[in-house]
Amino acid sequence: MLIYVAMILGAVSVVCTGLTARRLATDRPALTPPVTALCTAVLSVGLMLAAAYTGR
């Protein structure tokens, strides 16, 4: 179950990275997408490591 949650958070991180790239290309930077991308990526990696360690 943890791996599925980690995959969903990874997808959210990818979407937020895309939003950040689009905003930077149009010279309208915003702080929310990069912070969300970073937080969800770190949380996703942590959950994947926990799932691998516990064998779930």
N, C-alpha and C positions, 0 to 999 in steps of 0.2 A: 504494500500500500504506500509506503514511503517513497518508493521509486516513481510512482505515478504522480504524486504531489510534486516531487522534484522536477519531473518532466514538464508539468504544467507551469511551474515557476520559471523554468528555463525558457519556455515559449514566451512568457510575459516579458522576460528580460530581452529576448530578441526583438519583440515588437517595440519595446521602449527604446532600444538602440536604434531601430529604424526611424522612430519618431524624432529622436535626437539628431540623426543625420539629416533628415528632411528640414528640421528647423534651422540647423546650422547652414544649410544650403540656401535658405531664404532669408538669412540674416535676422531671424527672430528667435534668438536663443531663450530657452526656458530652463529652469532648474529642476522641475519635477521629473521629466523623463529620465535624465541621467542618474538621478538619485534613486529612482525606482528600479532602473536597470541594474545598478550596482547592488542594491539591497537584495533584489530577487535572485541575482546571479550567485551571490555569496550564500544565501539561504539554500538555494538549489544544490550547490556543491556540498554544503554541510549535510543536507538530507540524503544525497546520494552516498556520501561516505558513511553515514549512519546506517543506511540500508545495506550497504556492502558489509559493514562490520557485523551487523546483527543477522545477516543472511536472509533478510526479508525482501 
